[in-house]
Amino acid sequence: MSIEDQQAQTRREEAIAFFHVNQTGRNAVERVVALFFSVAAIAGSVGVAAGTPDVLLPLPALLLLLLSYMFQQYADLTVLGVARQRLEDLVNDQLGAKGLIYETAVAQIRQVKPLSNSVRLLQVLLGAVVLGAVVVATVVAFRDNTLIRVAYVTGTALAAASALYSYVHMLRTAKITRDKLRQKDLEDKRLVWISGDLFAEGQKASKGDEVDRQTFERLIRQGLSKEPLPGTG
């Protein structure tokens, strides 16, 4: 087996390992979402049974911490997804065929409408639960003594800061991961599948010292530079 074949095999095996880790992470997120709603339901039930709303005071901080943990989990999934997509591109580039397609095609299906609408609805419901818990608990806290108000505001503010910080990092994860991979010389490659006739036509425009990839990148850049911007004519 040549070095290139060994490299391709190693990358395929690592891509498969990343896939299993990714699925495990998704299962963990699903458990957190279930725990999120369970905690809210249990707190409400205990409050009704006890006949006092004071049991709701720790609820906002707890929900915000769960939210922060979810953002951290999604950040980890993003790192794995970006890395696995890079591996898929490298393997497919070596194979010259559509060998690995999960991150390239399959994982993106749920990210577009109409299938993404259910995800957005769940996110809105999570936000509504957190907001409702904060509003109700705040009203309850400010009916109690000063010490309870201070403890409630401090705990909730710290949990909210953690959730916000995790959310910001989650949004930046994909870009940071790509930058780090680029620093490791794992260049971002994209396979574009075109007809054989068009490929042969493009090869005819090749300069003497160019490989196929350089030729098509040059042709695409030339075409984009001549293409008018949307709305400009």
C-alpha positions as CSV (number, residue, x, y, z in Angstrom):
1,M,0.0,0.0,0.0
2,S,1.4,3.4,-1.0
3,I,1.8,6.3,1.3
4,E,-1.1,8.1,-0.4
5,D,-3.4,5.0,0.1
6,Q,-2.4,4.8,3.7
7,Q,-3.1,8.5,4.2
8,A,-6.5,8.1,2.6
9,Q,-7.3,5.1,4.8
10,T,-6.2,6.9,7.9
11,R,-8.4,9.9,7.1
12,R,-11.4,7.7,6.3
13,E,-11.0,5.9,9.7
14,E,-10.7,9.3,11.5
15,A,-13.8,10.6,9.7
16,I,-15.7,7.5,10.8
17,A,-14.5,8.1,14.4
18,F,-15.5,11.7,14.2
19,F,-19.0,10.6,13.0
20,H,-19.5,8.4,16.1
21,V,-18.3,11.1,18.5
22,N,-20.6,13.5,16.7
23,Q,-23.6,11.3,17.2
24,T,-22.7,10.7,20.9
25,G,-22.5,14.5,21.3
26,R,-25.9,15.0,19.7
27,N,-27.4,12.4,22.0
28,A,-26.0,14.3,25.0
29,V,-27.6,17.5,23.7
30,E,-30.9,15.8,23.3
31,R,-30.7,14.6,26.9
32,V,-30.0,18.1,28.1
33,V,-33.0,19.4,26.2
34,A,-35.2,16.8,27.9
35,L,-33.7,17.7,31.3
36,F,-34.3,21.4,30.6
37,F,-38.1,20.9,30.2
38,S,-38.2,18.3,33.0
39,V,-36.6,20.7,35.5
40,A,-39.1,23.4,34.6
41,A,-42.0,21.0,35.0
42,I,-40.8,19.6,38.3
43,A,-40.2,23.1,39.7
44,G,-43.7,24.1,38.8
45,S,-45.2,20.9,40.2
46,V,-43.3,21.2,43.5
47,G,-44.3,24.9,43.8
48,V,-48.0,24.0,43.4
49,A,-47.7,21.1,45.8
50,A,-45.9,23.1,48.4
51,G,-48.2,26.0,48.1
52,T,-45.3,28.5,47.7
53,P,-43.7,30.1,44.7
54,D,-40.3,30.4,46.5
55,V,-39.2,27.1,45.0
56,L,-39.0,28.9,41.7
57,L,-36.2,31.2,42.8
58,P,-33.3,28.9,41.8
59,L,-35.0,27.9,38.5
60,P,-33.8,30.7,36.2
61,A,-30.1,30.2,37.2
62,L,-30.4,26.5,36.7
63,L,-32.1,26.8,33.3
64,L,-29.5,29.4,32.2
65,L,-26.7,27.0,33.3
66,L,-28.3,24.2,31.3
67,L,-28.5,26.6,28.4
68,S,-24.8,27.5,28.7
69,Y,-24.0,23.8,28.8
70,M,-26.0,23.2,25.6
71,F,-24.1,26.0,23.8
72,Q,-20.9,24.4,24.9
73,Q,-22.0,21.1,23.5
74,Y,-23.1,22.7,20.2
75,A,-19.7,24.3,20.0
76,D,-18.0,20.9,20.4
77,L,-20.3,19.5,17.7
78,T,-19.3,22.4,15.4
79,V,-15.6,21.7,15.9
80,L,-16.2,18.0,15.0
81,G,-18.4,18.9,12.1
82,V,-15.9,21.4,10.6
83,A,-13.0,19.0,11.1
84,R,-14.9,16.0,9.6
85,Q,-16.0,18.1,6.6
86,R,-12.4,19.0,6.0
87,L,-11.5,15.3,6.2
88,E,-14.3,14.4,3.8
89,D,-13.0,17.0,1.3
90,L,-9.4,15.6,1.6
91,V,-10.5,12.0,1.2
92,N,-12.8,12.7,-1.7
93,D,-10.1,14.8,-3.3
94,Q,-7.7,11.8,-3.1
95,L,-10.4,9.4,-4.3
96,G,-11.6,11.6,-7.1
97,A,-15.1,10.5,-6.2
98,K,-18.0,11.1,-3.8
99,G,-16.8,8.8,-1.1
100,L,-17.8,10.5,2.2
101,I,-20.9,12.7,2.0
102,Y,-22.3,13.1,5.6
103,E,-21.0,16.6,6.5
104,T,-20.9,17.7,2.8
105,A,-24.5,16.9,2.0
106,V,-26.5,14.9,4.6
107,A,-25.9,17.0,7.7
108,Q,-27.0,20.1,5.9
109,I,-30.5,18.8,5.0
110,R,-32.0,19.7,8.4
111,Q,-30.4,23.1,8.3
112,V,-32.6,24.4,5.4
113,K,-36.3,25.2,5.2
114,P,-38.8,23.7,5.7
115,L,-37.1,21.1,7.9
116,S,-35.2,23.8,9.9
117,N,-38.5,25.4,11.0
118,S,-39.1,22.7,13.7
119,V,-35.6,23.4,15.1
120,R,-36.3,27.1,15.2
121,L,-39.7,26.5,17.0
122,L,-37.9,24.4,19.6
123,Q,-35.4,27.1,20.2
124,V,-38.1,29.7,20.6
125,L,-39.9,27.5,23.1
126,L,-36.6,27.1,25.1
127,G,-36.2,30.8,25.1
128,A,-39.8,31.3,26.2
129,V,-39.4,28.9,29.1
130,V,-36.2,30.7,30.3
131,L,-37.8,34.1,29.9
132,G,-41.0,33.1,31.7
133,A,-39.0,31.5,34.6
134,V,-36.9,34.7,35.0
135,V,-39.9,37.0,35.0
136,V,-41.9,34.9,37.5
137,A,-38.9,34.2,39.8
138,T,-38.0,37.9,39.7
139,V,-41.4,38.9,40.9
140,V,-41.2,36.3,43.6
141,A,-37.7,37.4,44.7
142,F,-38.6,41.0,45.1
143,R,-41.5,40.1,47.4
144,D,-38.9,38.6,49.8
145,N,-36.3,40.1,52.0
146,T,-33.2,41.9,50.8
147,L,-30.8,38.9,51.3
148,I,-33.0,36.7,49.1
149,R,-33.1,39.4,46.4
150,V,-29.4,39.8,46.4
151,A,-28.8,36.1,46.2
152,Y,-31.3,35.7,43.4
153,V,-30.0,38.6,41.3
154,T,-26.4,37.5,41.8
155,G,-26.9,33.9,40.9
156,T,-29.2,34.6,37.9
157,A,-26.8,37.3,36.6
158,L,-23.8,35.0,36.8
159,A,-25.7,32.2,35.1
160,A,-26.9,34.6,32.4
161,A,-23.3,35.8,31.8
162,S,-22.2,32.2,31.4
163,A,-25.0,31.4,28.9
164,L,-24.2,34.6,26.9
165,Y,-20.4,33.9,26.9
166,S,-21.0,30.3,25.8
167,Y,-23.4,31.5,23.0
168,V,-20.8,34.0,21.7
169,H,-18.1,31.3,21.6
170,M,-20.5,28.9,19.9
171,L,-21.1,31.4,17.1
172,R,-17.3,31.9,16.7
173,T,-16.4,28.2,16.8
174,A,-16.7,27.4,13.1
175,K,-14.5,30.3,12.0
176,I,-11.9,29.6,14.7
177,T,-11.8,25.9,13.8
178,R,-11.2,26.7,10.1
179,D,-8.5,29.1,11.0
180,K,-6.8,26.6,13.2
181,L,-7.0,23.9,10.6
182,R,-5.6,26.3,8.0
183,Q,-2.6,26.9,10.3
184,K,-2.0,23.2,10.4
185,D,-1.8,23.2,6.5
186,L,-5.2,21.4,6.2
187,E,-6.4,23.5,3.4
188,D,-10.1,23.9,2.7
189,K,-10.8,21.9,-0.5
190,R,-14.1,21.7,-2.2
191,L,-14.9,19.1,-4.9
192,V,-17.2,20.4,-7.7
193,W,-18.7,17.8,-9.9
194,I,-19.2,18.9,-13.5
195,S,-19.9,17.1,-16.8
196,G,-17.2,15.4,-18.7
197,D,-17.7,17.7,-21.7
198,L,-17.3,20.8,-19.6
199,F,-14.2,19.4,-17.9
200,A,-12.6,18.7,-21.3
201,E,-13.5,22.2,-22.5
202,G,-11.9,23.7,-19.4
203,Q,-8.8,21.6,-19.8
204,K,-8.3,23.1,-23.3
205,A,-7.9,26.5,-21.6
206,S,-5.0,25.3,-19.5
207,K,-1.7,27.0,-19.5
208,G,1.4,24.9,-19.9
209,D,2.5,25.1,-16.3
210,E,-0.9,24.6,-14.7
211,V,-2.5,21.6,-13.1
212,D,-6.3,21.0,-13.6
213,R,-7.2,22.6,-10.2
214,Q,-5.2,25.8,-11.0
215,T,-6.8,26.0,-14.4
216,F,-10.4,25.8,-13.1
217,E,-9.7,28.2,-10.2
218,R,-8.4,30.7,-12.7
219,L,-11.3,30.3,-15.0
220,I,-13.8,30.6,-12.2
221,R,-12.1,33.8,-10.9
222,Q,-12.2,35.3,-14.4
223,G,-15.8,34.4,-14.7
224,L,-16.7,35.9,-11.3
225,S,-14.8,39.1,-12.1
226,K,-16.9,39.6,-15.2
227,E,-20.2,38.6,-13.6
228,P,-22.3,41.7,-12.6
229,L,-23.3,42.0,-9.0
230,P,-27.0,41.2,-8.2
231,G,-29.1,44.3,-8.7
232,T,-26.5,46.2,-10.7
233,G,-27.7,45.4,-14.1
